[in-house]
Amino acid sequence: MAIQRTFRRRIFINFFVLFSIFILAVLGFQYDREKSYRVGELESILDNTTEITYRFIEHKKIFESGDFKALDTLKLLLPDPNTRITIVDITGKVVYDSFVPDVSKVENHINRPEIQKAINSGKGSSIRLSNTTNQKFYYYAKDFKKYLIRTAAVYNVDTAKFLKTSRIFLVFIVSLFLLMWFLLHFTTRRLSEFITKLKDFALKAGQNEVISKMDSNFQDNELGVIRRQIIQIYNNLKTAKDELTSEKEKLYGHLQVLKEGISIFSPEKHKILANSHFIQFINMISDKSTISAEHIFSIPEFSKIVEFVDHYRGQDIQTPNKELPQIEYTIEKSEKFFQIRCIIFVDKSFEVLISDVTRPEKQRLLKQQLTSNIAHELKTPLSSIKGYLETLITNQSIPAEKQQYFLEKAFAQSERLTDLLNDISLLNNIEDAGGLFEFKPLMLKPVIRDVIENLKSRLTNKNMEYRIEVDNEVVVNGNESLLFSIFQNLIENSINYAGDNTVISIRKYLQDDKFYYFQYADSGDGISEEHLPRIFERFYRVDYGRSRETGGTGLGLSIVKNAILLHKGEISVRNRPEGGLEFLFSLSKK
């Protein structure tokens, strides 16, 4: 309340001072005007007396006769006997004074104020004490060229009262002043109440408090209209603010769940907003850790962005066909690929978008490599088939036994080609269309038994033994054909490379709430440690020539790994201390 009272007091004091100055100015002007009027009226009476005296002197030719005593008769004719008449020649000598019988003793009057004024301007007046009679007079002198006539009224109580201004005007002014004081008090109080309500409204609005319950009884005048309009504007702004806040929260929420890193910058390259992925990605690309989005402009890999933004900062951005300026390129850093995109908006602010395209980029490179490898792998069986068939076509005299041999070889190469195409198709389906495989609870042991039965003749030919330590209770969430491929490729890998008279073992060695853990091992020679990191790569062969002889496609272990990953498991490989190769992998229960 102290603030409101101070505000009201200031308004009141300002108006009060202005009105007081106005009242004082009017009062002073009227006082001076009234006083001038009173003085003028007195001087008019005295001036009439001087004119009468002048005519009397001229009529009686008193200056020629020197009989100034004749003027005593004039004194008797005047209405006011207290009017003093003094005749002064042009040298200042007093030749007659109605209040002094013997003027010979009167000093020269040339320096009297009223005489000096009369000599200079024709007439003059003054209020002073007479040195001759020791009385106070109101003097009025007039210059008649040959002499001066001075009349004077005794400055007594009656004269002072006559000259004093009327107090009626003063009473009127004081009354008007009190009335205006009351009006100022009432007006400033009402204005202060309105300002106070506006202040309360502003405080509540600033603190986001509810203002709908505030006093809604507005005066039907300009202040009421102003208040209603302010509240309406506030409500409109609050509604717009709430909507913007909601949209802003949606935008921030959307940015945070995006897998892409995104940041928006002002034309001066100051961050407006950025999500966490953006900071994470620039830390992965930069050699220095940072939490500042502006750090992007000091990273060499983003120099294209800096040049692009600087190029458009000094230009007017035209948007034909509503296309904004943008740049896009790919960065490779630490075996990861990032797609960088920058868009500049009309107001020169700009957006930088960073996407991790490592997986699709690697898949693209892998497919390029796969296409090259497939073309290379297909050449051998096709060339063999073509060679055998050309031999049969061009040599009609080949013995039947030889023809049968060539046909069997061609058929074997076609089988190998079929296996290669089937493996490529299966691997592509696992990687590109894994969601199309049906998963359901399956007992694993029957699947392993089917694989053993399918490869039993080959195992027998190699004189290889097998041991299965998997319970009938082991049930995994899997696809039967993929599980079949996992164990078939592992066993075929042992058949092709472990050697004769070896032992294969499959056992479940551990389980938890989510996974079963398995060990697949053979008692062969194993492989060199340098080859282990690449054993799951497509078409990778430890011994290329020997692999070709065994008939492997080079895709078996790659199919194993991708099928296990599709079952939410993991796989690793190592050489056994006692000899042979060991695979450790997991399969999901659910």
C-alpha positions as CSV (number, residue, x, y, z in Angstrom):
1,M,0.0,0.0,0.0
2,A,2.9,2.3,0.6
3,I,3.7,2.2,-3.1
4,Q,0.1,3.1,-4.1
5,R,0.0,5.9,-1.5
6,T,3.3,7.3,-2.8
7,F,2.0,7.1,-6.3
8,R,-1.2,8.9,-5.4
9,R,0.7,11.4,-3.3
10,R,2.9,12.2,-6.2
11,I,0.0,12.7,-8.6
12,F,-1.8,14.9,-5.9
13,I,1.3,17.0,-5.2
14,N,2.0,17.5,-8.9
15,F,-1.5,18.7,-9.6
16,F,-1.6,20.7,-6.3
17,V,1.6,22.5,-7.1
18,L,0.5,23.3,-10.6
19,F,-2.9,24.6,-9.4
20,S,-1.2,26.5,-6.5
21,I,1.1,28.3,-9.0
22,F,-2.0,29.1,-11.1
23,I,-3.9,30.5,-8.1
24,L,-1.0,32.5,-6.9
25,A,-0.5,34.0,-10.3
26,V,-4.2,34.9,-10.6
27,L,-4.1,36.3,-7.1
28,G,-1.0,38.3,-7.7
29,F,-2.4,39.7,-11.0
30,Q,-5.7,40.6,-9.4
31,Y,-4.1,42.2,-6.4
32,D,-1.9,44.3,-8.6
33,R,-4.8,45.2,-10.8
34,E,-7.0,46.1,-7.8
35,K,-4.2,48.2,-6.2
36,S,-3.5,50.0,-9.5
37,Y,-7.2,50.7,-9.7
38,R,-7.3,52.2,-6.2
39,V,-4.2,54.2,-6.7
40,G,-5.5,55.4,-10.1
41,E,-8.7,56.5,-8.5
42,L,-6.9,58.5,-5.8
43,E,-4.5,60.1,-8.3
44,S,-7.5,61.0,-10.5
45,I,-9.0,63.0,-7.5
46,L,-5.7,64.7,-6.9
47,D,-5.2,65.3,-10.6
48,N,-8.6,67.1,-10.7
49,T,-7.4,69.2,-7.8
50,T,-4.2,70.2,-9.7
51,E,-6.3,71.1,-12.7
52,I,-8.6,73.3,-10.7
53,T,-5.7,75.0,-9.0
54,Y,-4.0,75.6,-12.4
55,R,-7.2,77.2,-13.8
56,F,-7.5,79.3,-10.6
57,I,-3.9,80.5,-10.9
58,E,-4.2,81.3,-14.5
59,H,-7.6,83.0,-14.1
60,K,-6.4,85.2,-11.2
61,K,-3.0,85.7,-12.9
62,I,-1.4,85.0,-9.5
63,F,2.1,84.4,-10.9
64,E,2.0,88.0,-12.5
65,S,0.6,89.6,-9.3
66,G,2.6,87.4,-6.8
67,D,-0.5,87.2,-4.6
68,F,-0.2,83.5,-3.7
69,K,-2.4,84.1,-0.6
70,A,-5.3,84.2,-2.9
71,L,-5.0,80.4,-3.2
72,D,-6.2,80.2,0.4
73,T,-9.7,80.9,-0.9
74,L,-9.4,77.9,-3.3
75,K,-8.5,75.7,-0.3
76,L,-11.8,76.5,1.2
77,L,-13.6,75.5,-2.0
78,L,-12.1,72.0,-2.1
79,P,-14.3,69.1,-0.9
80,D,-11.6,67.7,1.3
81,P,-10.0,70.3,3.6
82,N,-7.1,68.0,4.3
83,T,-5.9,68.2,0.7
84,R,-2.5,70.0,0.6
85,I,-1.6,72.2,-2.3
86,T,2.0,73.2,-3.1
87,I,3.2,75.5,-5.9
88,V,6.8,74.9,-7.0
89,D,8.5,77.0,-9.6
90,I,10.8,75.5,-12.2
91,T,13.8,75.9,-10.0
92,G,12.3,73.9,-7.2
93,K,11.5,76.9,-5.0
94,V,8.3,76.5,-3.0
95,V,6.2,79.6,-3.6
96,Y,3.0,78.4,-1.9
97,D,2.0,75.6,0.5
98,S,-1.5,75.4,2.0
99,F,-0.1,73.6,5.1
100,V,2.9,76.1,5.7
101,P,2.2,79.8,6.4
102,D,5.7,80.9,5.8
103,V,7.2,79.2,2.7
104,S,10.4,81.2,2.9
105,K,11.7,78.7,5.4
106,V,10.9,75.7,3.2
107,E,13.8,74.0,1.5
108,N,14.1,73.6,-2.2
109,H,11.8,70.7,-3.6
110,I,13.7,70.1,-6.8
111,N,15.0,66.7,-5.5
112,R,11.7,65.5,-4.2
113,P,10.7,62.1,-5.9
114,E,7.3,63.2,-7.1
115,I,8.8,66.5,-8.5
116,Q,11.6,64.6,-10.3
117,K,9.0,62.2,-11.8
118,A,6.8,65.1,-12.9
119,I,9.7,66.9,-14.5
120,N,10.8,63.8,-16.4
121,S,7.4,62.4,-17.4
122,G,4.8,65.2,-16.8
123,K,3.4,63.8,-13.6
124,G,4.6,61.7,-10.6
125,S,3.6,60.4,-7.2
126,S,5.1,59.0,-4.0
127,I,4.2,58.2,-0.5
128,R,6.6,59.6,2.1
129,L,7.1,61.5,5.3
130,S,7.1,65.3,4.8
131,N,10.3,66.9,6.1
132,T,8.4,70.2,6.5
133,T,5.3,69.1,8.4
134,N,6.6,65.8,9.7
135,Q,3.4,64.1,8.3
136,K,3.0,61.2,5.9
137,F,1.4,62.2,2.6
138,Y,0.4,60.7,-0.7
139,Y,2.0,63.2,-3.1
140,Y,0.9,63.9,-6.7
141,A,2.8,66.4,-8.8
142,K,2.1,67.7,-12.3
143,D,4.3,69.8,-14.6
144,F,2.6,72.8,-16.2
145,K,5.8,74.0,-17.9
146,K,6.1,77.3,-16.0
147,Y,5.6,75.8,-12.6
148,L,4.6,72.6,-10.9
149,I,1.5,72.0,-8.9
150,R,1.7,69.3,-6.2
151,T,-1.4,68.1,-4.4
152,A,-1.2,65.7,-1.5
153,A,-3.6,63.7,0.7
154,V,-2.8,63.0,4.3
155,Y,-1.8,59.3,4.4
156,N,-4.0,58.4,7.4
157,V,-6.1,55.4,8.2
158,D,-8.9,56.4,5.8
159,T,-6.4,56.8,2.9
160,A,-4.7,53.5,3.6
161,K,-8.1,51.8,3.8
162,F,-9.1,53.4,0.5
163,L,-5.9,52.1,-1.2
164,K,-6.2,48.6,0.3
165,T,-7.6,45.9,-2.0
166,S,-10.9,44.3,-1.3
167,R,-10.8,40.9,0.5
168,I,-13.8,39.6,-1.3
169,F,-11.7,38.4,-4.2
170,L,-9.2,36.8,-1.8
171,V,-12.1,34.9,-0.1
172,F,-13.2,33.8,-3.6
173,I,-9.8,32.6,-4.5
174,V,-9.4,30.7,-1.2
175,S,-12.8,29.1,-1.7
176,L,-11.9,28.1,-5.2
177,F,-8.6,26.7,-4.0
178,L,-10.4,24.6,-1.4
179,L,-12.8,23.3,-3.9
180,M,-10.1,22.4,-6.3
181,W,-8.2,20.7,-3.5
182,F,-11.3,18.5,-2.8
183,L,-11.7,17.7,-6.5
184,L,-8.0,16.8,-6.8
185,H,-8.3,14.6,-3.8
186,F,-11.3,12.8,-5.2
187,T,-9.8,12.5,-8.7
188,T,-6.5,11.2,-7.6
189,R,-8.1,8.7,-5.2
190,R,-10.2,7.3,-8.0
191,L,-7.2,7.2,-10.4
192,S,-5.1,5.6,-7.6
193,E,-7.7,2.9,-7.1
194,F,-7.7,2.2,-10.9
195,I,-3.9,2.1,-11.0
196,T,-3.8,-0.1,-7.8
197,K,-6.2,-2.6,-9.5
198,L,-4.1,-2.6,-12.6
199,K,-1.0,-3.2,-10.4
200,D,-2.7,-6.1,-8.6
201,F,-3.7,-7.5,-11.9
202,A,-0.1,-7.1,-13.3
203,L,1.3,-8.8,-10.2
204,K,-1.1,-11.7,-10.5
205,A,-0.5,-12.0,-14.2
206,G,3.3,-11.9,-13.7
207,Q,3.0,-14.7,-11.1
208,N,0.7,-16.8,-13.3
209,E,-2.1,-16.6,-10.8
210,V,-5.8,-17.0,-11.7
211,I,-7.3,-13.6,-12.6
212,S,-10.7,-14.7,-13.7
213,K,-12.0,-14.1,-10.1
214,M,-10.8,-10.5,-10.0
215,D,-13.3,-7.7,-9.7
216,S,-15.1,-7.5,-13.0
217,N,-17.3,-4.4,-12.1
218,F,-15.7,-1.9,-14.5
219,Q,-16.7,1.7,-14.7
220,D,-18.5,2.6,-17.8
221,N,-15.9,5.1,-18.9
222,E,-12.5,5.2,-20.7
223,L,-10.6,3.7,-17.7
224,G,-13.1,0.8,-17.6
225,V,-12.7,0.2,-21.3
226,I,-8.9,0.3,-20.9
227,R,-9.0,-2.3,-18.1
228,R,-11.4,-4.6,-20.0
229,Q,-9.1,-4.4,-23.0
230,I,-6.0,-5.1,-21.0
231,I,-7.6,-8.2,-19.4
232,Q,-8.8,-9.4,-22.8
233,I,-5.4,-8.9,-24.3
234,Y,-3.9,-10.8,-21.3
235,N,-6.3,-13.7,-21.7
236,N,-5.5,-13.9,-25.4
237,L,-1.8,-13.8,-24.7
238,K,-2.1,-16.4,-22.0
239,T,-4.1,-18.7,-24.3
240,A,-1.5,-18.2,-27.0
241,K,1.3,-18.8,-24.5
242,D,-0.3,-22.0,-23.2
243,E,-0.7,-23.3,-26.7
244,L,2.9,-22.3,-27.6
245,T,4.1,-24.0,-24.4
246,S,2.2,-27.1,-25.2
247,E,3.6,-27.2,-28.8
248,K,7.1,-26.4,-27.4
249,E,6.9,-29.3,-25.0
250,K,5.7,-31.6,-27.8
251,L,8.6,-30.4,-30.0
252,Y,11.2,-30.9,-27.2
253,G,9.7,-34.3,-26.5
254,H,9.8,-35.2,-30.2
255,L,13.4,-34.0,-30.5
256,Q,14.5,-36.1,-27.5
257,V,13.1,-39.3,-28.8
258,L,14.5,-38.8,-32.3
259,K,17.4,-41.1,-33.2
260,E,18.9,-38.3,-35.2
261,G,20.8,-35.4,-33.6
262,I,19.3,-32.1,-34.3
263,S,20.1,-28.5,-33.4
264,I,18.8,-25.1,-34.4
265,F,21.0,-22.1,-34.4
266,S,20.4,-18.3,-34.7
267,P,22.0,-16.4,-37.6
268,E,24.9,-15.5,-35.2
269,K,25.5,-19.2,-34.7
270,H,24.1,-19.3,-31.1
271,K,22.2,-22.4,-30.1
272,I,18.5,-22.1,-29.9
273,L,17.8,-25.7,-29.0
274,A,19.6,-29.1,-29.4
275,N,18.7,-32.6,-28.4
276,S,21.0,-35.1,-26.5
277,H,21.8,-37.1,-29.6
278,F,23.3,-34.0,-31.3
279,I,25.8,-33.6,-28.4
280,Q,26.5,-37.3,-28.4
281,F,27.2,-37.4,-32.2
282,I,29.5,-34.3,-32.3
283,N,31.5,-35.9,-29.4
284,M,31.8,-39.1,-31.4
285,I,33.0,-37.0,-34.4
286,S,35.2,-34.5,-32.5
287,D,38.5,-35.3,-30.9
288,K,37.5,-33.3,-27.8
289,S,34.6,-33.9,-25.5
290,T,32.1,-31.1,-25.1
291,I,28.6,-30.3,-23.9
292,S,28.2,-27.2,-26.1
293,A,26.4,-27.4,-29.4
294,E,28.4,-24.4,-30.7
295,H,31.5,-26.6,-30.6
296,I,30.4,-28.0,-34.0
297,F,31.8,-24.9,-35.7
298,S,35.3,-25.6,-34.6
299,I,35.3,-29.3,-35.7
300,P,37.2,-29.7,-39.1
301,E,34.6,-32.3,-40.3
302,F,31.9,-29.6,-40.2
303,S,33.9,-27.0,-42.2
304,K,31.5,-27.4,-45.1
305,I,28.6,-26.4,-42.8
306,V,30.5,-23.3,-41.7
307,E,31.3,-22.2,-45.3
308,F,27.7,-22.9,-46.4
309,V,26.2,-20.8,-43.6
310,D,28.7,-18.0,-44.0
311,H,27.9,-17.9,-47.7
312,Y,24.2,-17.3,-47.2
313,R,24.5,-15.0,-44.1
314,G,25.1,-11.9,-46.3
315,Q,22.5,-12.8,-49.0
316,D,18.8,-12.5,-49.3
317,I,17.4,-16.0,-49.3
318,Q,15.1,-16.5,-52.2
319,T,12.8,-19.6,-52.0
320,P,11.7,-20.5,-55.5
321,N,9.3,-23.5,-55.4
322,K,9.5,-23.1,-51.6
323,E,12.9,-24.8,-51.5
324,L,15.3,-23.6,-48.8
325,P,19.1,-23.7,-49.3
326,Q,20.5,-27.0,-47.9
327,I,23.6,-29.1,-48.1
328,E,24.1,-32.8,-47.4
329,Y,27.2,-35.0,-47.1
330,T,28.5,-38.0,-45.2
331,I,31.3,-38.2,-42.7
332,E,33.2,-41.3,-41.8
333,K,34.8,-41.4,-38.3
334,S,36.2,-44.4,-36.3
335,E,34.4,-46.9,-38.6
336,K,31.1,-45.0,-38.2
337,F,29.2,-43.1,-40.9
338,F,27.2,-39.9,-40.2
339,Q,25.0,-38.1,-42.7
340,I,25.2,-34.4,-42.2
341,R,22.4,-32.1,-43.4
342,C,22.1,-28.3,-43.0
343,I,19.1,-26.2,-43.9
344,I,19.0,-22.4,-43.9
345,F,15.7,-20.7,-43.2
346,V,14.4,-17.3,-44.5
347,D,15.4,-15.5,-41.3
348,K,19.0,-16.8,-41.6
349,S,18.6,-19.2,-38.7
350,F,19.6,-22.7,-39.7
351,E,19.2,-26.3,-38.7
352,V,21.9,-29.0,-38.5
353,L,20.8,-32.6,-38.6
354,I,23.2,-35.5,-37.9
355,S,22.1,-39.1,-38.6
356,D,24.0,-42.3,-37.8
357,V,23.9,-44.2,-41.1
358,T,26.6,-46.7,-40.0
359,R,24.4,-49.7,-40.4
360,P,22.8,-48.9,-43.8
361,E,26.1,-47.6,-45.1
362,K,27.9,-50.8,-44.0
363,Q,25.1,-52.8,-45.5
364,R,25.5,-50.9,-48.7
365,L,29.3,-51.6,-48.7
366,L,28.7,-55.1,-47.7
367,K,26.2,-55.7,-50.5
368,Q,28.7,-54.2,-53.0
369,Q,31.3,-56.6,-51.7
370,L,28.8,-59.4,-51.6
371,T,27.8,-58.8,-55.2
372,S,31.4,-58.9,-56.2
373,N,32.0,-62.1,-54.2
374,I,28.9,-63.7,-55.6
375,A,30.0,-63.0,-59.1
376,H,33.4,-64.4,-58.3
377,E,32.0,-67.5,-56.6
378,L,29.5,-68.2,-59.4
379,K,32.2,-68.2,-62.0
380,T,33.9,-71.4,-60.8
381,P,30.9,-73.8,-60.9
382,L,29.5,-72.2,-64.1
383,S,32.9,-72.4,-65.8
384,S,33.2,-76.1,-64.7
385,I,29.7,-76.9,-65.9
386,K,30.3,-75.1,-69.2
387,G,33.6,-76.9,-69.7
388,Y,32.2,-80.3,-69.1
389,L,29.2,-79.7,-71.4
390,E,31.4,-78.2,-74.2
391,T,33.6,-81.3,-74.0
392,L,30.6,-83.5,-74.4
393,I,29.2,-81.5,-77.3
394,T,32.4,-81.1,-79.2
395,N,33.6,-84.7,-78.7
396,Q,31.0,-87.1,-79.9
397,S,33.4,-90.0,-79.8
398,I,34.0,-89.9,-76.0
399,P,33.4,-93.3,-74.5
400,A,30.2,-93.7,-72.5
401,E,32.0,-94.2,-69.3
402,K,33.8,-90.8,-69.8
403,Q,30.6,-89.1,-70.8
404,Q,29.0,-90.4,-67.6
405,Y,32.0,-89.0,-65.6
406,F,31.6,-85.5,-67.2
407,L,27.9,-85.5,-66.6
408,E,28.4,-86.4,-62.9
409,K,30.9,-83.6,-62.5
410,A,28.6,-81.1,-64.2
411,F,25.8,-82.3,-61.9
412,A,28.0,-81.9,-58.8
413,Q,28.9,-78.3,-59.8
414,S,25.2,-77.5,-60.4
415,E,24.5,-78.9,-56.9
416,R,27.2,-76.7,-55.5
417,L,25.7,-73.7,-57.4
418,T,22.3,-74.5,-56.0
419,D,23.7,-74.7,-52.5
420,L,25.4,-71.3,-53.0
421,L,22.3,-69.6,-54.3
422,N,20.2,-71.1,-51.5
423,D,22.7,-69.9,-48.8
424,I,22.8,-66.4,-50.4
425,S,19.0,-66.3,-50.4
426,L,18.8,-67.5,-46.8
427,L,21.4,-65.0,-45.6
428,N,19.7,-62.1,-47.3
429,N,16.3,-63.1,-45.9
430,I,17.8,-63.2,-42.4
431,E,19.4,-59.7,-42.7
432,D,16.8,-57.9,-44.8
433,A,13.5,-59.7,-43.9
434,G,14.1,-61.2,-40.4
435,G,10.6,-60.2,-39.4
436,L,9.0,-62.5,-41.9
437,F,10.3,-65.6,-40.1
438,E,7.8,-67.2,-37.7
439,F,9.0,-67.7,-34.1
440,K,7.4,-70.1,-31.7
441,P,8.4,-72.4,-28.7
442,L,10.3,-75.3,-30.1
443,M,12.0,-78.3,-28.5
444,L,15.6,-78.1,-29.6
445,K,16.7,-81.7,-29.3
446,P,14.5,-83.0,-32.1
447,V,15.9,-80.3,-34.4
448,I,19.4,-81.4,-33.7
449,R,18.4,-85.1,-34.2
450,D,17.0,-84.2,-37.6
451,V,20.3,-82.5,-38.6
452,I,22.3,-85.5,-37.5
453,E,20.1,-87.8,-39.4
454,N,20.4,-85.7,-42.5
455,L,24.2,-85.7,-42.3
456,K,24.6,-89.2,-40.9
457,S,26.1,-90.7,-44.1
458,R,28.7,-88.0,-44.4
459,L,29.6,-88.4,-40.7
460,T,30.0,-92.1,-41.2
461,N,32.2,-91.6,-44.3
462,K,34.5,-89.4,-42.2
463,N,34.3,-91.8,-39.3
464,M,33.2,-89.0,-37.0
465,E,31.4,-89.5,-33.7
466,Y,28.8,-87.1,-32.2
467,R,27.7,-86.5,-28.7
468,I,24.5,-84.6,-27.8
469,E,24.0,-83.3,-24.3
470,V,20.7,-81.4,-24.6
471,D,17.7,-82.2,-22.5
472,N,14.3,-82.7,-23.9
473,E,13.1,-79.9,-21.6
474,V,15.1,-77.3,-23.6
475,V,12.5,-75.2,-25.4
476,V,13.6,-72.1,-27.2
477,N,11.6,-69.4,-28.9
478,G,12.8,-69.9,-32.5
479,N,12.2,-70.7,-36.1
480,E,12.6,-74.3,-37.0
481,S,14.3,-73.8,-40.4
482,L,16.8,-71.3,-39.0
483,L,17.6,-73.5,-36.0
484,F,18.1,-76.4,-38.5
485,S,20.5,-74.2,-40.5
486,I,22.5,-73.2,-37.4
487,F,23.3,-76.8,-36.4
488,Q,23.6,-78.1,-40.0
489,N,26.2,-75.5,-40.9
490,L,28.2,-76.0,-37.7
491,I,28.3,-79.8,-38.3
492,E,29.1,-79.3,-42.0
493,N,31.9,-77.0,-41.1
494,S,33.3,-79.8,-38.8
495,I,32.8,-82.4,-41.5
496,N,34.6,-80.2,-44.1
497,Y,37.5,-79.0,-42.0
498,A,37.9,-81.0,-38.7
499,G,39.2,-84.1,-40.4
500,D,38.6,-87.8,-40.1
501,N,38.1,-89.7,-36.9
502,T,37.1,-86.6,-34.9
503,V,34.4,-86.1,-32.3
504,I,31.6,-83.5,-32.4
505,S,29.9,-82.5,-29.1
506,I,26.8,-80.3,-28.6
507,R,25.8,-79.5,-25.0
508,K,23.8,-77.1,-23.0
509,Y,26.1,-75.9,-20.2
510,L,24.1,-73.0,-18.6
511,Q,20.8,-71.3,-18.5
512,D,19.2,-68.3,-16.8
513,D,15.8,-66.6,-16.9
514,K,16.1,-65.5,-20.5
515,F,18.7,-67.6,-22.3
516,Y,20.1,-71.1,-22.8
517,Y,23.8,-71.3,-23.3
518,F,25.3,-73.9,-25.6
519,Q,28.8,-75.3,-26.5
520,Y,29.5,-76.7,-29.9
521,A,33.0,-78.3,-30.3
522,D,35.0,-80.7,-32.5
523,S,38.3,-82.4,-31.8
524,G,39.9,-81.4,-35.0
525,D,43.1,-79.3,-35.6
526,G,41.4,-75.9,-35.1
527,I,42.5,-72.8,-37.1
528,S,45.2,-70.2,-36.7
529,E,44.4,-67.4,-34.2
530,E,44.8,-64.7,-36.9
531,H,41.7,-66.1,-38.8
532,L,39.4,-66.3,-35.8
533,P,38.2,-62.6,-35.9
534,R,37.1,-63.0,-39.5
535,I,35.6,-66.5,-39.5
536,F,32.0,-65.3,-39.6
537,E,32.5,-63.0,-42.6
538,R,30.8,-63.9,-45.9
539,F,33.0,-66.0,-48.3
540,Y,35.9,-65.9,-45.9
541,R,38.0,-69.1,-46.1
542,V,41.0,-70.0,-44.1
543,D,42.4,-72.3,-46.8
544,Y,40.8,-71.1,-50.1
545,G,42.0,-74.0,-52.3
546,R,41.1,-76.7,-49.7
547,S,37.7,-75.1,-49.1
548,R,36.9,-75.3,-52.7
549,E,37.7,-79.0,-52.7
550,T,35.4,-79.6,-49.8
551,G,32.6,-78.0,-51.6
552,G,31.8,-75.3,-49.0
553,T,30.1,-72.1,-50.1
554,G,31.9,-69.8,-47.6
555,L,28.6,-68.6,-46.2
556,G,27.8,-71.3,-43.6
557,L,29.3,-69.6,-40.5
558,S,27.9,-66.2,-41.6
559,I,24.4,-67.8,-41.7
560,V,25.0,-69.3,-38.2
561,K,25.9,-65.9,-36.7
562,N,23.1,-64.0,-38.3
563,A,20.5,-66.7,-37.4
564,I,21.7,-66.6,-33.8
565,L,21.5,-62.8,-33.7
566,L,17.9,-63.0,-35.1
567,H,17.1,-65.3,-32.1
568,K,18.4,-62.5,-29.8
569,G,21.5,-64.5,-28.9
570,E,25.3,-64.1,-29.3
571,I,28.1,-66.3,-30.6
572,S,31.9,-66.5,-30.2
573,V,34.6,-68.8,-31.3
574,R,37.9,-70.0,-29.9
575,N,40.5,-72.8,-30.2
576,R,40.3,-75.5,-27.5
577,P,43.4,-76.1,-25.5
578,E,43.1,-79.8,-26.1
579,G,42.7,-79.2,-29.9
580,G,39.8,-78.4,-32.1
581,L,37.4,-75.5,-32.5
582,E,34.8,-74.4,-30.0
583,F,31.7,-72.2,-30.5
584,L,29.8,-70.7,-27.6
585,F,26.4,-69.3,-28.3
586,S,23.0,-68.5,-26.7
587,L,19.4,-68.8,-27.7
588,S,16.4,-67.0,-26.2
589,K,13.8,-68.8,-24.2
590,K,11.1,-66.3,-24.9
